Amino acid sequence: MRMQTKKARLPFILALCLCLVFALSACGKTTDDPVSEDVEATAASPVSGETEEYKSVLVVYFSHTGTTKGVSEYLHELVGGDLIEIEPVNPYPEGYSDALDPAKQEQRENARPEIANEIEHFDSYEVIYLGYPIWWGTTPMIINTLLESYDFSGKTVVPYATSGGTGIGQSIKDIRSKISDADVKDGLLVKSNDDIIPWLQGMGLYE
Ligand SMILES: Cc1cc2nc3c(=O)[nH]c(=O)nc-3n(C[C@H](O)[C@H](O)[C@H](O)COP(=O)(O)O)c2cc1C
């Protein structure tokens, strides 16, 4: 009698096992699917976001011997946005003293040295940090080329410069005279990177 009862239960136990196997595999599927969907969604969204949205902050600079470049890279770390170095079509002689005469000549001729690279979607920028070395008391002439190549009206322009000692004042006057429809800030002659955060905070451009 007992043997017969066991035999009678066997199909029921087998059916139960089958159900369990199905149930487990179904469970595995429902937990796997959302995870793989989530991974795809997360991987796709930043890429599309970055390509579709333009930044509103630009750090653009010219540098001959690298000092303004170093300052610009640090500033860019603080304020974000895009970082663009202005490249002359005809590069200046490398050494400091070799560049003095060509730069003076350009100033005498009120030249507009050509810029090799373009700034894309310039319209999207609202705040433009503009960096340069002081050359013969003011901006290098290639900065004038830049100011006349794009429409700066309505933009906030924040100049900064490096020099061997000359102040930034004359260059600010010259920039304002070129782009009178922009809000050109007083600017900073950067002697040390430590000056930058307090300067930005004073303008309400950094917290
Ligand atoms: C052509 C030329 C003209 C310069 N004129 C001045 C000047 O009038 N006053 C000054 O203090 N420094 C002057 N300098 C020094 C630069 O402003 C200084 O070395 C600056 O930090 C260089 O920056 P950069 O390395 O980004 O080119 C001049 C340098 C060059 C090459």
The ligand as an SDF file (V2000), in Angstrom:
LIG
                    3D

 31 33  0  0  0  0  0  0  0  0999 V2000
   56.2160   91.0750  -28.6680 C   0  0  0  0  0  0  0  0  0  0  0  0
   56.1850   91.1720  -27.1840 C   0  0  0  0  0  0  0  0  0  0  0  0
   55.8570   92.3760  -26.5860 C   0  0  0  0  0  0  0  0  0  0  0  0
   55.7780   92.4680  -25.2000 C   0  0  0  0  0  0  0  0  0  0  0  0
   55.4110   93.6570  -24.6310 N   0  0  0  0  0  0  0  0  0  0  0  0
   55.3260   93.7430  -23.2770 C   0  0  0  0  0  0  0  0  0  0  0  0
   54.9410   94.9730  -22.6590 C   0  0  0  0  0  0  0  0  0  0  0  0
   54.6580   95.9880  -23.2950 O   0  0  0  0  0  0  0  0  0  0  0  0
   54.8740   95.0040  -21.2990 N   0  0  0  0  0  0  0  0  0  0  0  0
   55.1650   93.9050  -20.5260 C   0  0  0  0  0  0  0  0  0  0  0  0
   55.0820   93.9950  -19.3170 O   0  0  0  0  0  0  0  0  0  0  0  0
   55.5020   92.7140  -21.1100 N   0  0  0  0  0  0  0  0  0  0  0  0
   55.5880   92.6140  -22.4530 C   0  0  0  0  0  0  0  0  0  0  0  0
   55.9230   91.4150  -23.0310 N   0  0  0  0  0  0  0  0  0  0  0  0
   56.0870   90.2240  -22.1740 C   0  0  0  0  0  0  0  0  0  0  0  0
   54.8410   89.3520  -22.1950 C   0  0  0  0  0  0  0  0  0  0  0  0
   53.6610   90.1030  -21.9680 O   0  0  0  0  0  0  0  0  0  0  0  0
   54.9130   88.2780  -21.0980 C   0  0  0  0  0  0  0  0  0  0  0  0
   56.1120   87.5630  -21.2090 O   0  0  0  0  0  0  0  0  0  0  0  0
   53.6970   87.3500  -21.1960 C   0  0  0  0  0  0  0  0  0  0  0  0
   53.5170   86.7030  -19.9490 O   0  0  0  0  0  0  0  0  0  0  0  0
   53.8820   86.2950  -22.2710 C   0  0  0  0  0  0  0  0  0  0  0  0
   52.7100   85.4930  -22.3370 O   0  0  0  0  0  0  0  0  0  0  0  0
   52.6570   84.1890  -23.2550 P   0  0  0  0  0  0  0  0  0  0  0  0
   53.7230   83.2360  -22.7230 O   0  0  0  0  0  0  0  0  0  0  0  0
   51.2970   83.6540  -23.0570 O   0  0  0  0  0  0  0  0  0  0  0  0
   52.9410   84.5970  -24.6500 O   0  0  0  0  0  0  0  0  0  0  0  0
   56.0510   91.3220  -24.3990 C   0  0  0  0  0  0  0  0  0  0  0  0
   56.4100   90.1450  -25.0180 C   0  0  0  0  0  0  0  0  0  0  0  0
   56.4950   90.0570  -26.4000 C   0  0  0  0  0  0  0  0  0  0  0  0
   56.8850   88.7620  -27.0510 C   0  0  0  0  0  0  0  0  0  0  0  0
  1  2  1  0
  2  3  1  0
  2 30  2  0
  3  4  2  0
  4  5  1  0
  4 28  1  0
  5  6  2  0
  6  7  1  0
  6 13  1  0
  7  8  2  0
  7  9  1  0
  9 10  1  0
 10 11  2  0
 10 12  1  0
 12 13  2  0
 13 14  1  0
 14 15  1  0
 14 28  1  0
 15 16  1  0
 16 17  1  0
 16 18  1  0
 18 19  1  0
 18 20  1  0
 20 21  1  0
 20 22  1  0
 22 23  1  0
 23 24  1  0
 24 25  2  0
 24 26  1  0
 24 27  1  0
 28 29  2  0
 29 30  1  0
 30 31  1  0
M  END
$$$$
